[in-house]
Amino acid sequence: MLDLLVAPQTVVFTAALILMLAIGLVEALGLGASGLDLDLDLDSGLLDWLGVGRVPLLVLLVAFLASFGVVGLGAQQIAQAVLGGFLSLWWVIPGTVIAAFPITAGLGRVLARLMPHDETTAFDVDDLVGRRGVVTVGRATAGNPARTRILDPHGQAHHVLVEPNDPAAIFEEGDTILLVRREGAHFRAILHSSPRHTDWMKI
C-alpha cells in the first residue's frame, strides 16, 4: 500500500489527500476560514452545480480533494492490478478531475441538507417589552438604571438598562423583572414576582 501512495504516478493524488487532511485539521482547531463570506459570482453554472453558496467553499474544496485523491489512487491501483503497471499521469489526472466534479457536486448536495442553515436573528429592541430578564449589574432605582440581561425569542442575550416603573421600587442584582415599556435608551420594568400588576396601568 505504501508503494502505491509514494509512487511517482500516484503522488499527486496522495498529496491531495494530505492537503485535505491538513485543511480538516486546521478547521478542527478553529483556525480555518470556512466561515468567510466570499463574494462569488453564483450565476456561474459550474459553481451553482457544485453547490457553492449552499455550503462553505472550503468544505467543497475538501470534498473535491478527497474525491480527486480517492478516484486517482483507485484508478492507478486498478491499472496496476489489471495492466501490471500504472497509467501515465497525462491520462489519469484529466480523467480524475472530470470524475471528481460530479462526486463533489453530489457531496455538496448531501452536505447542504446536513449542515445547519443560517437563520435571521434580526430583532427590534422595542419588542423586548413584555419579556423577563435578570438584573446583572447594579441596583436599579428611579433615575438610576441597572444593567439587565434579557433573552429575545431567538435565545440571543441583550443587555439593557432598566429602572423601576414604580418610583418607590428598588431592583437588586439577581432580581427577575418584567419589561413594561421603553423610554429612550432605558426600559421601565416591574418585579416579575411582585403582585403589583397595577404598574401596567401606568404605561
N, C-alpha and C positions, 0 to 999 in steps of 0.2 A: 504493500500500500504506500509506503514511504517513497518507493521508486516512482510510483505514479504521480505523487504530489510534487516531487522536485525535478522531474524530467523537463528538459528544455521545451518540449512540445506541450506541456501542461502547466508550467509555472505561472503563466498569465492568469489561469483560472484559479490556481491556488492563491495567488496574490489578491484576486478579487474577494475570495472568501476571508482572507486575513484582514483586508480592509473593512469588510462587512462586520467582522467581529470587533475590530478596533472602534468603529463608529458606535456599535452597540454598547461597548464598554464605556465609552465616553458619555453616551446618553444615560446609561445606568448610574453613572457618578454625578449626573446633573450638570455636566459641563458642556453639553451639546447645544445645538441651535435648532432643534426640530420645531420649536415654537416661534421661530422668526416669521414675521409677516412679510413674505416675499411678494413683490409686485410682479406677477407673471401674466402674460397675455393668454387668458384662458380661451380665447377664440380659436387658438390653435387646435386643430382636430386631434393631433397626436397627444398633446398634453391633456386634453379633456378625456380622451380614450384611456390614457394611462391612469387617470384618477387624480391628477394634480388639482388641488382645490378641495377635494373631498377628504384627503389625508395629507399630513405634512410631507413636504417634498423630500425631506431626509429619510422618512420611512420608505418612500417609493425608491429612493436610491439604494437603501439597504436591500429591499426586495429585488431590485434589478441585479445588484452584485451577487446576491445569493442564487438567483436564477441563472445568471451567466456562469458563475463558478461551478454549480452543480451540473448544469447541462454540458458544459465544456469537458469537465472531468469524466462525466458519464459517457460522452461520445468517444473520448480517447480510450477509455477503458474497454468499451465495446470493440473499437477498432483494433486494439491490441489483442483482444481475445479472438476476434474473427479473422483479422488480416495478418496477425503476427507482428504488428508494428503500429506506431502512432501515425495519425494523419498530419499533413502539413498544416501549420497554423494559418497559412494563407487561405486555406479552405475552411478550417474549423472556426476561426474567430468570426468571420461574417455570418456563417450559419448559426453560430451560437447567439450572436447578437439578435438576429431575426427571431430565433426561438424564444429568447429571454423576454422580448417585448410583450407578447400575449400572456406569458406567465406572470409578468409584473402587473399587467392590467388586471388579470384575474385576482391576484393577491390584493391589489388596490381596492377592488370591489368588496372583497371579503373583509378587509381591514376597515373600510368605510362603514360597514354595518356593525363591526365590533367596537370601534373606538367611540368614546363619548363625544357628542356634538356640542359645540358652543351654543349657549343659550343666553339671551339678553337678560341682564340683571338691572337694566335701567329702572330707576325708581325715583319718583318725585318726593322730595323730602317732606312736602306737606302731607303726604299720605302716611307719614309716621303717626299722625294724630290718631288716637284710638288704640295705639299699641302700648304694651307694657315694656318697662325697662328697669334696670337696676342702677342706682346711684353708685358710681365707682370712685369718684374723687371729689372731696369737698363736702361742705354742709350747706344745703340749699335753704335760704330764707328769702323773704320778699326783697327783691332788688339785688340779691346775691346768689346767682345761679350756681349749680354744681354740675360737674360732668357726669353724664348718664349714658349707659350702653343700651342701645335699642336694636333689636333684630327685625329686619324687614321680611316680607313674605318669602324672599329668596334665601333667607338664612344669613344674609350679609349683615355684619355689625356696623352700626352707625353710632358715633359718639357725639352727643349733642348737649347743649347747655340747658338746664331745666331749673325752674324755680316754682315754688308752690303757687297754685291758683288762689288759694286762701292766704291772704297776707299774714295770718296768725300761725300758719302751719310751718313745720320745720322737717326737712328731709335729711336723714343721716346716711352715711355710707352703708351700703347693703340694703337699704330700703327698696322695696318694689313699688314703682309708681306707674300711673297711667296717664299718658299724654292726652290733654283735652283741647289744647289749641296752640297755635304758633303765633308769636309776636316778634317779627323781625328775625334776628339770629337766635332768639331764645324760644323755648317752649314752656308752656304752663302745664302743670300736672297736679294730680291728686294722689294720695296714697292708695295703692290698689287694695290694701286690706282695710282701709278706712271705711266706716259706714256713712261718711259724709258725702253721699252721692248727690246732694243738692248743689255741689260745686258745679255740676253740669249746667245748672240754671244760670250761671254767671258768664257762660260763654257768649 
